[in-house]
Amino acid sequence: MARDHGGDRTHAASGFAPFRDESFSAHGFSASVLPFHLSFLVITMRTLLLAILLLLPQLGTAQIYKTTDGDGNVSYSDTPPANGPSEQVKLRETNSTPAPEMAEPVPSYPDPADDAEEGAEYSVSISSPANETTIPMGPGNFSITAAVEPALSQGALLQLYVDGSPSGNPQSSNSWTLTNVFRGAHDLKVAVVSNRGDPLAESEAVRVYVLRPSTNFKNR
């Protein structure tokens, strides 16, 4: 079988080792399997990169000197000249901000008032008016009084409900005065609530009947 020696003669004439494809593999290649000129180039680039990395910290703190000769030519150097005056150039400091201090989380403690509210078992009832009371003919005004056992602890309040809806805001007093209540039957309830509005106890409903003049009645 004939062999082509032309390629070998070409490499021999150039002085470089022949480049063979088998030096590459699925795992990459290294400088040791490259031709001499490429291997030298790779080693040189690695050396320069390493030198740059080593010089970076020093460049950040290097001193710069400005020199002006007799003709007014300005030159800069990192070392002062051996003869002649020079001016040190002040470099701007690198803008660096210290990391903010991390504040320790403040532990949260339960409110003693909440514990007192939840721990107490209340009994509440409407003492006045009595159930099935009729409010006499008039403007529809009457008072309500509640009885609570035990006494309200700190943070506990009383809430009045008329026909299932809150009447006014929760309060510490156990009495209310309603005005201009519409005629007809109305159901009253009083509940003990926490300062967050959570119900703690509720009274039995009391029904009252309010009498008011009819708007259809006219004097003749």
C-alpha positions in Angstrom: 0.0 0.0 0.0 1.4 3.4 -0.9 1.9 6.0 1.8 1.7 9.7 1.5 4.9 11.2 2.9 4.1 14.6 1.7 2.6 15.7 4.9 5.5 14.4 7.0 8.0 16.2 4.8 6.0 19.4 5.1 6.1 19.2 8.9 9.8 18.3 8.9 10.6 21.3 6.8 8.7 23.6 9.1 10.4 22.3 12.2 7.1 21.6 14.1 5.8 18.2 15.2 2.9 16.9 13.1 -0.6 17.7 14.4 -2.7 14.6 14.9 -6.4 14.5 15.4 -6.1 11.7 18.0 -4.8 14.3 20.5 -8.4 15.5 20.9 -10.9 13.3 22.8 -14.4 13.5 24.4 -12.7 14.8 27.6 -11.0 17.9 26.0 -7.4 18.5 25.3 -4.3 19.8 27.2 -1.3 21.9 26.1 0.9 18.8 26.3 -0.7 17.3 23.2 -0.7 20.5 21.1 1.9 21.3 18.6 4.9 23.2 20.0 3.9 26.7 18.8 0.3 26.3 20.2 1.5 24.8 23.4 3.9 27.7 23.9 1.1 30.2 23.2 -1.2 28.6 25.8 1.5 28.5 28.5 2.3 32.2 27.8 -1.3 33.3 28.1 -1.6 31.4 31.4 1.5 33.1 32.7 0.2 36.5 31.8 -3.2 35.9 33.3 -1.6 34.7 36.6 0.7 37.8 36.7 -2.3 40.1 36.2 -4.2 38.5 39.0 -1.3 38.9 41.3 -0.8 42.6 40.4 -4.5 43.6 40.8 -4.3 44.1 44.6 -1.1 46.2 44.3 -2.7 48.4 41.6 -5.4 49.4 44.0 -2.9 50.8 46.4 -0.2 52.0 43.9 1.1 55.6 44.1 1.0 57.8 41.0 3.6 60.6 40.4 3.3 63.4 37.9 6.4 64.9 36.5 6.7 68.0 34.2 9.9 68.6 32.3 11.4 71.9 31.2 9.4 71.8 27.9 6.1 71.3 29.7 5.7 67.7 28.8 3.8 65.8 31.5 4.5 62.2 32.3 3.1 59.8 35.0 4.9 57.0 36.8 4.4 54.8 39.8 7.8 55.7 41.2 9.2 59.2 41.8 11.9 60.3 39.4 15.5 60.1 40.6 16.1 63.8 39.8 13.8 66.7 39.4 10.6 67.6 41.2 7.4 65.5 41.0 3.9 65.7 42.3 2.0 62.8 43.9 -1.4 62.4 42.3 -4.2 61.8 44.9 -6.4 58.9 43.7 -10.0 58.8 44.7 -10.8 56.2 47.3 -12.8 53.2 46.3 -16.4 53.7 47.2 -17.1 51.0 49.7 -20.0 50.9 52.1 -19.8 48.6 55.1 -22.5 46.0 55.4 -25.4 47.1 57.5 -25.6 45.5 60.9 -28.3 42.9 61.3 -30.6 43.8 64.1 -31.5 40.9 66.3 -35.2 40.1 66.2 -37.2 41.4 69.1 -38.9 38.5 70.9 -42.7 38.8 71.1 -44.4 38.0 74.3 -48.2 37.4 74.7 -50.2 40.3 76.1 -51.1 39.5 79.8 -54.5 41.1 79.2 -55.2 38.6 76.4 -54.3 35.7 78.7 -56.6 37.1 81.5 -59.5 37.5 79.0 -59.2 34.0 77.6 -58.7 32.4 81.0 -61.9 34.0 82.6 -65.3 32.3 82.2 -68.0 35.0 82.2 -71.7 34.8 82.7 -73.7 37.7 81.3 -77.4 38.5 81.3 -79.8 41.4 80.6 -81.3 42.5 83.9 -83.4 45.3 82.5 -85.7 45.4 80.7 -87.2 42.0 81.3 -88.2 39.6 78.5 -91.5 40.4 76.8 -91.5 44.0 78.1 -93.6 46.5 76.3 -92.1 50.0 75.9 -95.0 52.5 76.4 -96.2 54.8 73.7 -93.6 57.5 73.1 -90.5 58.4 71.1 -89.1 54.9 71.4 -86.5 55.6 74.0 -85.5 53.1 76.8 -82.5 51.9 78.8 -80.7 48.5 79.0 -78.7 47.2 81.9 -76.6 44.0 82.0 -75.1 41.9 84.8 -71.7 40.2 84.4 -70.0 37.7 86.7 -67.1 37.9 87.5 -66.2 41.5 87.0 -64.6 42.4 83.7 -60.8 41.9 83.6 -58.5 44.3 81.9 -59.2 44.4 78.2 -62.7 42.7 78.3 -65.6 44.8 77.1 -69.4 44.6 76.6 -71.1 44.7 73.3 -74.9 45.3 72.8 -76.7 43.7 69.9 -80.1 44.8 68.6 -81.8 42.4 66.3 -78.4 40.6 65.7 -76.5 43.8 64.8 -74.0 45.6 67.0 -75.3 48.8 68.5 -72.5 51.2 69.1 -68.9 50.2 70.1 -67.8 47.8 72.8 -67.7 49.5 76.2 -66.7 48.8 79.8 -70.0 50.2 81.2 -72.9 47.8 81.6 -75.7 50.2 80.6 -77.0 51.6 77.4 -79.7 54.1 76.4 -81.4 53.6 73.0 -83.4 56.4 71.4 -85.8 56.6 68.5 -86.2 52.9 68.3 -88.7 51.8 65.6 -92.1 50.4 66.6 -92.5 46.7 66.8 -90.6 43.7 68.4 -86.9 43.8 68.9 -84.4 41.2 70.3 -81.6 42.4 72.6 -78.4 40.6 73.5 -75.2 41.5 75.4 -71.9 39.8 74.8 -68.5 39.9 76.6 -65.8 40.5 74.0 -62.0 40.7 74.1 -60.1 43.8 73.0 -59.8 42.1 69.6 -63.6 41.7 69.3 -63.6 37.9 70.0 -66.8 36.8 71.8 -66.1 35.4 75.3 -69.7 35.0 76.6 -73.2 35.9 75.4 -76.5 36.5 77.2 -79.9 35.0 76.4 -82.0 37.1 74.1 -84.6 39.5 75.5 -87.5 40.6 73.4 -89.2 44.0 73.8 -92.1 45.6 72.1 -91.9 49.3 71.3 -95.1 51.3 70.9 -95.0 54.4 68.9 -97.7 56.6 67.3 -98.6 55.5 63.8 -97.6 57.9 61.0 -101.0 57.1 59.4 -102.9 58.5 62.3 -104.1 62.1 61.8 -106.0 64.4 64.1 -109.4 65.5 62.8 
